[in-house]
Amino acid sequence: MDKNAELMESLKNLRLQAFIDCLEEVESSNLSLRQSLLTLCRHEWQRRHDLSINRRLKQAGFPKIKTLTMIDYNLSPGLSKEQVNNLSTCKFIQDKKNVILVGDSGGGKTHLAISLGVEACKQGMTVGFYDVNKLSNLLLKEHKYGDIERIITKLKKLDLLILDELGYVPFSKNSAELLFRVFSERYEVGSLIITTNLHFSKWTNLFQDKTMTTALLDRVTHNATIIKYDWGSIRLTETLGDNKQEEIEEAQEEISF
């Protein structure tokens, strides 16, 4: 085996893929040995950093990737860009605090929740995204088969747990009690982001127990950032805007003929 082939084999065995990919480019740049090694090390660090982010994004279970740069503040007039920027530092996660996004469907709550989760992944934090009703069914299933402690422990260990669409379907007694455990065990241990279409006064309708709901709200809202989405549906606005544009284009076509 010649020396070049041996070098490539060694780099492969050491899993230094960026060294392999960038070696020729660095060699042709006429850098010193130390500078060349430093450049290759930087490429390798970036490669591993990107891989770790992608792995955390995949493990988070996002339905789709949304970013903060995709937020249209013109369609979200009540959303404070400064407040969103502060949340994007993820200090609230370090401080074990919660974020609650309250408002009607279509306002962009899930978008912001996912975007903050993506930022957390970029900063090396573990994130889990769950539709609340699907999580409820999962908890019931794990409870039935005697493996509830495993899933509760998994959820507890996450740096950030995102619970989406709380409020669309009432919970059974068993579901409510299991979800209460999830909320309670994360209190001052890990952060929550909750999106909901219900005002807090209506949560009793979901959990069907006033005492438990009061205790849950006491934990969830303690030192939480609460953002109210009261500007209507962005999706509907965009749809109406698209329809209006289509009408204009059709009128222009008629005039041209």
N, C-alpha and C positions, 0 to 999 in steps of 0.2 A: 504493500500500500504506500503510495507516494505521500509526501508530507502534507500536501493540500487536502487530499482525501482524508488523511488521518485527522487533520485539524477540523474539517467539517464533521467528521464522525464524533469527535470529542465534543464539539459545540452542541451537536444534536443530543448526545448522551447527557450533557449538562443542562439541556433544555434552554439554551441561549438562542432562541429563534431569531431575535433581532440582530444578534451578532452575525448570523448566517445571512440574513436578508440585506444587511447594510455594510457588510465587510468590504465588498468591492468599491462601493461609493466612498467609504472612509479611506481606503487605501489610495484611491486616486486623488485625494484632497491634499496630499503631501504634509500631513500633520505629523508632529512628533509622536513617539510611541505612547507617551502618557496622554497626550491630547486625543489620540486615536482611541485608546482604551476608555477614556472618559466619555467620548462621544458615543461609543458603542454601549457603554453602561447606561447612559441617558436614554438611548433608544430602547434598551431592554427594560428599564424601569417603566417607561411610558407604555410599552406593550403590556407588561404585567398589570399596570395600573388600569389600563383600559379593559383588560380581561376581567379584573376583579369587579369593576363597575358593571360591566355587562352581566356578570354572574349574579350580582346582587339585584339588578333590574329584573332578571329572569326569575329569581327566587321570590321577588316581591309579589308577583302575580298580577301586575297591572293589566287591565283589559286592553289598553293601548297606551302608548307613551305620549304624554302631554308635557310641555315645558312652559316656564314662566314667560318666555319671549313670545309665545303664541297667544297670550292673553290680550284681548282687544279692550283697552280701558274705555274707549268711546262707547262700547256696547255695555260696559259695566260701570256706569257713572258713580255708583256708591262705593266702589272698591278703591281703597287707598293704595296707591302705588308704593308709598313710603312704608305702609304697614306690611304689604306683601314682601318688599325688599328686606324688611327686618325679619320676617318669618323665614325667608330664604337662607338666612345665615344658619338656621337650624339650632339656634341657641335655646329655643323653647324645648327642643328634644333633649339637649344636654341638661336643662333645668327640670326635666320630667314634667313638663306642663302640657296642657291640651289645647287643641284648636277645634272650635265648633262652628260649622258653616250652616246657617239656618236660612231657608227660603224656598220659594216655589221651584218646581221642576224647570230645568232648562236655563237657569241663571248662570251656570258656570261653576257650581260648587265642586263637582267631581273633577273638573279640569284643574282647579287650584289644588285640591287634595292630592291628585296624582303628581302635579308639578312639584309640590313640596316633598313628596315621597321620592321623586327622581333626584332632587337636590340632596336629600339625605343619603341616597345610595352613592352619589358622587363623593360625598364626604366620608364614606367608609362605614355608614351606619346600616343596620339590618332593618328591613321594612317588610311589612305584610299588608296586602290590600285584600279586603274581603267585602263582597256584597253582604249586608247584614243578614238577609234572609237565607242566603246560601250557607253562611257561617252557622246560623241557627240550626239548619238541617244537619250540618256536619257535626255539631256538638251533640245533637240528639242521637245521631248514628254512633258516635264514639262512646256515648254514655250507655247506649244499649248493649254494645259489645265489650264494655268494661275497660275501655282505653281512654277515658275522658281525661285522666291526669296527664297523659302524654301530650294531648293537644292543648290543654290549659297551660302546661309548662312551656310548650313551644311558643304560644302567644305571649306569655309573660316575659320571655327572654328577648323579644323583639325590641329594638330601640324605638321603633315607631309602628303603631298598629293603626291602619286606616279602615274605618267602618263606614261603608257607603250606603246611602239610601235608607237610613233609619226612618221608619214612619209610614211606609207604604202598606205593610201587612202587620196586623196585631200578632203577638206571640202567644203560644200556648203557655200554660203555667210552667211546664218543665223547661221550655225554651227560655222563658223569661228568667227563671232561676239560674240557668246555666250561663246566660249572657251576663247576668248580674255578677257571677263569679269572675268572668273575664274582666269586666269593668273594675271590680273591687280589687282584684289581685294585681292590676296594673297601677293602682292609685299610688302616686309618688314613687313608682318603680320604673315606669316607662310611659311614653307619651301616646296620646290618642289624637287622631283627627277624625271627627264625626261629621258626616253630611246628613242633614235631615230636612224634611219639608214641614215638620211640626214644631210649633212653639212649645217651649218647655212645659207649659200648663197642660198640654195635650198628651204628654208622655205617659200619663197614668192609663190612658186608653190603650197604649201599646203593651205595657207590662202588667196591667190589670191588678195591680196591688199598690195602693197609695203609699204605704209605709216603705216598701222596697223601692218604689220610684223616687220618693223623697231622698232616701239614703243614696241612691244611685246618682241623682242630680247633684247632691251635695259633694260627692267625690269628683264627678266629671267636670263640673263648672268651677271648682276651686282653683283660683288663679289662672283660669282659662282665657284664651283670646276668643271672643265671640264676634263673628262677622255676619251681619244680616244682609241677605240678598233680596232686595225688594224692588228691583228694577225690571221685573218680568223675565220672559224667556228669550234668551239670546238666539236659540235655535229657531224660534218662531219669527223673530225679527229678521234673521238671515234668510229664512224661507220666503217671507213676504218681500224682502228686498230683491231676491232672485226673481220672484214672479213679476215684480214691477219692472225689473230690467228686461225681462223677456217681452213684456207688453210694449216697452219702448222700442225694442229691436223689431218687433213685428210691425209696429206703426211705421217705423223708418223704411222697412221693406215695401210696405204698401205705397208709401209716398214715392219711392224710387221707381215703381212701376207706373 
